[in-house]
């Protein structure tokens, strides 16, 4: 399984990659913003995307919309500090499959990944 981790924080990308490893996902690409994420999904196929919301150049929510507009159907999990219910609803309506609020336990990532593949 191949995953794309999208976050403007290199530290958070490392944390997410470590959490993915706990779910036996070790083939991981990284992107630092939404623009890079959209380009990466145009260039290659991913089985899963973990997407931050607040990033420079292109917000994660806009990247989700662009990825879906390009016809991509892989699960996208938003991983963000945006905890308001309206944000969660917006993310799901925009094409996200699940939502994780930072800070989180690594086990939460594993659970959410398993839930999108059931």
C-alpha positions as CSV (number, residue, x, y, z in Angstrom):
1,X,0.0,0.0,0.0
2,X,1.3,3.4,-0.9
3,X,0.4,6.6,1.0
4,X,0.9,10.3,0.6
5,X,1.4,12.4,3.7
6,X,0.6,16.1,3.2
7,X,1.6,18.6,6.0
8,X,3.6,21.8,5.9
9,X,5.3,20.7,9.1
10,X,8.2,18.3,8.5
11,X,7.9,17.2,12.2
12,X,4.2,16.3,11.7
13,X,5.0,14.4,8.5
14,X,7.5,12.3,10.4
15,X,4.9,11.6,13.2
16,X,2.3,10.6,10.5
17,X,4.9,8.4,8.7
18,X,5.6,6.7,12.1
19,X,1.9,6.1,12.6
20,X,1.5,4.7,9.1
21,X,4.3,2.3,9.9
22,X,2.3,1.0,12.8
23,X,-0.4,0.1,10.2
24,X,2.2,-1.7,8.1
25,X,2.3,1.1,5.5
26,X,5.9,1.9,4.7
27,X,5.7,3.1,1.0
28,X,5.2,6.8,1.8
29,X,5.6,10.0,-0.3
30,X,5.5,13.4,1.3
31,X,4.1,16.8,0.2
32,X,4.5,20.1,2.0
33,X,1.3,21.8,0.8
34,X,-1.9,21.2,-1.2
35,X,-0.3,22.1,-4.5
36,X,2.4,19.5,-4.1
37,X,-0.3,17.0,-3.1
38,X,-2.4,17.6,-6.2
39,X,0.7,17.3,-8.4
40,X,1.8,14.1,-6.7
41,X,-1.7,12.5,-7.2
42,X,-1.6,13.5,-10.9
43,X,1.9,11.9,-11.2
44,X,1.3,8.6,-9.4
45,X,-1.3,6.4,-7.8
46,X,-1.8,6.4,-4.0
47,X,-3.9,4.0,-1.9
48,X,-4.3,6.6,0.9
49,X,-3.8,10.3,1.5
50,X,-3.3,11.9,5.0
51,X,-4.0,15.7,4.5
52,X,-3.5,18.7,6.7
53,X,-6.0,21.6,6.4
54,X,-3.9,24.7,7.1
55,X,-0.9,25.0,4.7
56,X,0.6,27.7,2.5
57,X,0.0,27.9,-1.3
58,X,-3.1,25.7,-1.2
59,X,-5.2,24.7,1.8
60,X,-5.8,21.0,2.3
61,X,-9.5,21.3,1.8
62,X,-8.9,22.8,-1.6
63,X,-6.4,20.0,-2.4
64,X,-9.1,17.5,-1.5
65,X,-11.6,19.2,-3.9
66,X,-8.9,19.3,-6.7
67,X,-8.0,15.6,-6.2
68,X,-11.6,14.6,-6.3
69,X,-12.2,16.8,-9.4
70,X,-9.4,14.9,-11.1
71,X,-11.4,11.7,-10.6
72,X,-9.2,10.2,-7.9
73,X,-11.1,8.0,-5.5
74,X,-8.5,6.9,-2.9
75,X,-9.4,7.4,0.7
76,X,-8.4,10.8,2.1
77,X,-8.2,11.4,5.8
78,X,-8.0,15.0,7.0
79,X,-5.5,15.3,9.9
80,X,-5.9,18.8,11.4
81,X,-6.3,21.1,14.3
82,X,-9.7,22.3,12.8
83,X,-12.0,20.7,15.3
84,X,-15.3,22.6,14.7
85,X,-18.2,20.4,13.6
86,X,-18.8,22.7,10.5
87,X,-15.2,22.0,9.4
88,X,-15.6,18.2,9.7
89,X,-18.8,18.4,7.7
90,X,-17.2,20.6,5.1
91,X,-14.3,18.1,4.8
92,X,-16.6,15.1,4.3
93,X,-18.8,17.0,1.8
94,X,-15.6,18.0,-0.1
95,X,-14.5,14.3,-0.4
96,X,-12.6,13.4,2.7
97,X,-13.4,9.9,3.9
98,X,-12.5,10.5,7.6
99,X,-11.2,13.2,10.0
100,X,-8.6,13.2,12.8
101,X,-8.1,16.1,15.1
102,X,-4.5,17.0,16.2
103,X,-3.1,16.2,18.7
104,X,-3.8,12.5,18.3
105,X,-2.5,9.1,19.5
106,X,-0.8,7.0,16.8
107,X,-3.3,4.3,17.4
108,X,-6.0,6.7,16.3
109,X,-4.4,6.9,12.9
110,X,-4.3,3.1,12.6
111,X,-8.0,2.9,13.6
112,X,-9.1,5.5,11.1
113,X,-7.0,3.8,8.3
114,X,-8.6,0.5,9.1
115,X,-12.1,2.1,9.0
116,X,-11.7,3.6,5.5
117,X,-10.7,0.2,4.1
118,X,-13.5,-1.8,5.6
